[in-house]
């Protein structure tokens, strides 16, 4: 679902009417982000002529950033009145209450759909000639697939702070794993799939106010209370013994990050003093701008991989990723079919 921003803008009259302009005493509420990460393992299984299973696995990771309603923060608009020389204040939000920007122009992005998929070359799991045969399961696979491989999907969502997650067959795949001669009972062939942390999280340092600047600049008493998201290392495993490495990598997760304050500078007595900041859906700063009274502009455009991941994917990228997942399934099925019967590979 695309995020739609709501905004509040206050425009105060300048010149001879400046004394009459009054900023309403509005307290705006916003929420820090949290992240739910859905892991999917696409598992394609077929059999060779000797009833030895052949399995190919791939993984997709989908982080979705949401408002954390247990982390409410407030911003008093009236207190910003003296902080912007032109008294033009604009605050934007995502539709669930996350802060999107302050005095900045932003372009909406969709959430990431597919963050990563492993190459098929590293996913194949073939049983050798000494491996146990699975005649009942292989008969089921051939009957259900009409001599084509089956592709059940395991799925699970990680929310909050958890160290591990067991992935289970989705609703469309449950039939493959029910015991009994008329259903799949493929548990012995495919085993389980799981997600766990694979190291320590990395949290890029957020912008900080240097201690010596506090003594030179008074008035930093309006702060944005924010959270810098973390890069979490996850590993996805699967297989009959649950020990085959299917995917590993880092995912942007908001609730594992650190909270901090970003000060809004006071307005200059003469000249112009401006401030603008924009955020990705995860809460990471994507652009930070300070304008000094001399006219100099200091802009920090966060172009790191973290910011790119935090901003989310465009609709065209989402469509391409959905097609990529369909292509993965098609290629896995061909790979398993050709491995099981090289002579009949088409």
Residue pairs with C-beta under 8 A, 6 or more apart in sequence:
1 111
2 108
2 110
2 315
3 94
3 95
3 96
3 108
3 109
3 110
3 111
3 281
4 94
4 95
4 108
5 92
5 93
5 94
5 95
5 100
5 106
5 108
6 92
6 93
6 95
7 90
7 91
7 92
7 93
8 26
8 28
8 77
8 90
8 91
9 88
9 89
9 90
9 91
10 23
10 24
10 77
10 87
10 88
10 89
10 90
11 87
11 88
12 18
12 21
12 23
12 81
12 87
12 88
13 20
13 21
14 21
14 86
14 87
21 87
23 77
23 78
23 80
23 81
23 87
23 89
24 77
24 78
25 76
25 77
25 78
26 76
26 77
26 78
27 74
27 75
27 76
27 77
28 74
28 75
28 76
28 77
28 91
29 72
29 73
29 74
29 97
30 72
30 73
30 74
30 75
30 93
30 97
30 98
30 99
31 67
31 68
31 69
31 71
31 72
31 73
31 96
31 97
31 98
32 67
32 68
32 71
32 73
32 98
32 225
32 226
32 227
32 254
32 259
32 283
33 65
33 66
33 67
33 68
33 98
33 227
33 229
33 254
33 281
33 282
33 283
34 65
34 66
34 67
34 68
34 71
34 159
34 160
34 254
34 255
35 63
35 64
35 65
35 66
35 159
35 229
35 251
35 252
35 253
35 254
35 255
35 282
36 63
36 64
36 66
36 157
36 158
36 159
37 61
37 62
37 63
37 64
37 157
37 158
37 159
37 234
37 251
37 253
38 61
38 62
38 63
38 64
38 155
38 156
38 157
38 158
39 59
39 60
39 61
39 62
39 155
39 156
39 157
39 158
39 165
39 167
39 195
39 234
39 236
40 59
40 60
40 61
40 62
40 153
40 154
40 155
40 167
41 57
41 58
41 59
41 153
41 154
41 155
41 167
41 193
41 236
41 238
41 246
42 57
42 58
42 59
42 60
42 151
42 153
42 325
42 328
42 329
42 332
43 55
43 56
43 57
43 151
43 152
43 153
43 154
43 190
43 193
43 238
44 55
44 56
44 57
44 149
44 150
44 151
44 329
44 332
44 333
44 335
44 336
45 53
45 54
45 55
45 141
45 149
45 150
45 151
45 152
45 186
45 189
45 190
45 336
46 53
46 54
46 141
46 145
46 148
46 149
46 150
46 333
46 336
46 337
46 339
46 340
47 53
47 54
47 134
47 137
47 138
47 141
47 142
47 340
48 54
48 339
48 340
48 341
49 340
49 341
50 129
50 133
51 133
51 134
51 135
51 138
52 126
52 127
52 128
52 129
52 131
52 133
52 134
53 127
53 134
53 137
53 138
53 141
53 189
54 124
54 125
54 126
54 127
54 149
54 336
54 339
54 340
55 124
55 125
55 126
55 189
55 190
55 239
55 336
56 120
56 123
56 124
56 125
56 332
56 335
56 336
57 118
57 123
57 125
57 238
57 239
57 244
57 246
58 117
58 118
58 120
58 123
58 246
58 247
58 328
58 332
59 116
59 117
59 118
59 236
59 246
59 247
60 114
60 115
60 116
60 117
60 325
60 328
61 114
61 115
61 116
61 234
61 247
61 249
61 251
62 111
62 112
62 113
62 114
62 115
63 111
63 112
63 115
63 251
63 252
63 253
63 282
63 309
64 111
65 98
65 111
65 254
65 280
65 281
65 282
65 283
65 312
66 96
66 98
67 94
67 96
67 97
67 98
68 254
68 255
69 97
71 227
73 99
73 225
75 91
75 224
76 222
77 89
77 91
79 221
79 222
80 89
80 222
80 264
81 87
81 89
82 219
82 266
82 267
83 219
83 222
83 264
83 265
83 266
83 267
83 275
84 103
84 267
84 273
84 274
84 275
85 267
85 268
85 271
85 272
85 273
85 274
86 272
88 103
89 103
90 101
90 102
90 103
90 104
91 99
91 101
91 102
91 103
92 99
92 100
92 101
92 102
92 104
92 106
93 99
93 100
94 100
94 281
98 279
98 281
98 283
99 224
99 226
99 279
99 283
100 106
100 278
100 279
101 276
101 277
101 278
101 279
102 224
102 264
102 275
102 276
102 277
103 274
103 275
103 276
103 277
104 276
104 277
104 278
104 287
104 289
105 278
106 278
109 280
109 281
109 311
109 312
109 313
109 314
110 312
110 313
110 314
110 315
110 317
110 318
111 281
111 312
111 313
112 309
112 312
112 313
112 318
112 321
113 313
113 317
113 318
113 321
113 322
114 321
114 322
114 324
114 325
115 249
115 251
115 309
116 247
116 249
117 247
117 324
117 325
117 328
118 246
118 247
120 328
120 331
120 332
120 335
123 246
123 332
124 335
124 336
124 339
125 239
125 244
126 339
134 188
134 189
136 181
136 185
137 184
137 185
137 186
137 188
137 189
140 183
140 184
140 185
140 186
141 149
141 150
141 184
141 186
144 150
144 176
144 184
148 333
148 337
149 332
149 333
149 336
149 337
149 340
150 176
150 184
150 186
151 329
151 332
151 333
152 169
152 170
152 172
152 173
152 176
152 177
152 186
152 190
153 169
153 170
153 172
153 173
154 167
154 168
154 169
154 170
154 173
154 193
154 238
155 167
155 168
155 169
155 170
156 165
156 166
156 167
156 168
156 195
157 165
158 165
158 195
160 255
161 255
161 256
163 196
163 197
164 194
164 195
164 196
164 197
165 194
165 195
165 196
166 192
166 193
166 194
167 192
167 193
167 194
167 195
167 236
167 238
169 176
169 177
175 183
175 184
176 183
176 184
176 186
177 183
177 184
177 185
177 186
177 187
178 184
178 185
179 185
188 240
189 240
190 238
190 239
190 240
191 238
191 239
191 240
191 241
191 242
192 238
192 242
193 236
193 237
193 238
193 242
193 246
194 236
194 237
194 238
194 242
195 234
195 235
195 236
195 237
196 234
196 235
196 237
197 232
197 233
197 234
197 235
198 233
198 234
198 235
198 248
199 233
200 233
201 230
201 231
201 232
201 233
201 253
201 256
202 230
202 231
202 233
202 250
203 228
203 229
203 230
203 231
203 256
203 257
203 258
204 228
204 231
204 284
204 304
204 306
205 228
206 226
206 228
206 258
206 260
206 262
206 285
207 260
207 262
207 285
207 288
207 300
208 260
209 220
209 263
214 220
217 265
217 266
218 266
219 265
219 266
220 263
220 264
220 265
220 266
222 263
222 264
223 261
223 262
223 263
223 264
224 261
224 262
224 264
224 277
225 259
225 261
226 259
226 260
226 261
226 262
226 279
226 283
226 285
227 254
227 255
227 257
227 258
227 259
227 260
227 283
228 257
228 258
228 259
228 260
228 283
228 284
229 252
229 253
229 254
229 256
229 257
229 282
229 283
229 284
229 306
229 310
230 252
230 253
230 254
230 256
230 257
230 258
231 250
231 251
231 252
231 253
231 306
232 250
232 251
232 252
232 253
232 256
233 248
233 249
233 250
234 247
234 248
234 249
234 250
234 251
235 245
235 247
235 248
236 245
236 246
236 247
236 248
237 243
237 244
237 245
237 246
238 244
238 246
251 309
252 282
252 284
252 306
252 309
252 310
253 282
254 282
254 283
257 283
262 277
262 285
264 275
265 273
265 275
265 290
266 273
267 273
268 292
268 293
270 293
271 292
271 293
271 294
271 295
272 291
272 292
272 293
272 295
273 291
273 292
273 293
274 289
274 290
274 291
275 289
275 290
275 291
276 287
276 288
276 289
277 285
277 287
277 288
277 289
278 285
278 286
278 287
278 288
279 285
279 286
279 310
280 286
280 307
280 309
280 310
280 311
280 312
281 310
281 311
281 312
282 309
282 310
283 310
284 302
284 306
284 307
284 310
285 300
285 302
285 307
286 301
286 302
286 307
286 310
286 311
287 299
287 300
287 301
287 302
288 299
288 300
288 302
289 297
289 298
289 299
289 300
290 297
290 298
291 297
291 298
292 298
313 321
334 345
337 344
337 345
338 345
